[in-house]
Amino acid sequence: MSYEISEPELDPAFVFDFQTYDDLDEGQRWSTWLSVEPLCRGPQPRPDWVVTSQAAVDTDLGILKTGKEADAFLLERAVPGSDALGESVVLVAKRYRSTEHRTFHRAATYTEGRSVKRSRDERALKRKSTWGKIVAAGEWAVSEWDALKRCWELGLPVPYPVQIDGTEILMEWITHDGETAPRLAQTRPGPELLASYYDQLRDALAVMVQHGIVHGDLSPYNILAAGGRLVIIDLPQIVDLVGNPTGMDFLLRDCTNVCTWFTARGLEVDPGELFAELMAHAF
């Protein structure tokens, strides 16, 4: 007597589709989100557009802006074949130069009072050696990362910091009408919007000084105008208002830079009055 044994039907719950990917193209890499330490990822709660999937691929889309210390690129982080929220986003990748820090000589003014953990690194920084330039690039990246996180958590208008990996910071891409938001210096707002911009900036500076923060290099060229909203960028040189001996000088310079622009556009503002108002908030 023979028995025919039938194979049991497979439970559909254990069936899934999968797709294999070929080798990545030039300018692509697997997402580095999970390869960095948790403290190197953006603060909670994270925006729902942040892509955290292991299946995501990072694709360089081209350079956005060149600078003296770093270059900014557009980078798409996406799960191939998906454009769903949380699976596809375009970010700004700010990459500090690791071997050629062109404004290295300015570091001492901004970083006075900061400490470097390793004595070897501190000596290299003082000698301005090749290794010192590499250390400096890392220090600037970490400084901007810390500043972005702190400002974001204070509710200030800055790009959301997604992650830091070595000398590369990934952050929110600030847009207007689907394009990179223009710098404030490139705009010609009408009287009502101009006044709104000034109020936004004054309020942001007030919050910063209340927490002992000074931008240190604020100007219409590192403020973005996303429609009716201003966003402050470029924060690596952030200084301590009290801890840095020149903190108040930096604050006065920031006030002068922005007030000069607003005055030229027809808004009557005075840098001395703004400085005095901010100092009242600080103490």
Secondary structure, DSSP 8 states (H G I E B T S, - for coil): -----------GGG-----------TTEEE--GGGS-GGGB--SS--TT----TT-EEEEEEEEEE-SSEEEEEEEEE-TT--STTTEEEEEEEEE-SS--TTGGGHHHHHTT---S-HHHHHHHHHT-HHHHHHHHHHHHHHHHHHHHHHHHTT-S---EEEEETTEEEEE--EETTEE--BGGG----HHHHHHHHHHHHHHHHHHHHTTEE-SS--GGGEEEETTEEEE---TT-EETTTSTTHHHHHHHHHHHHHHHHHHTT----HHHHHHHHHHHH-
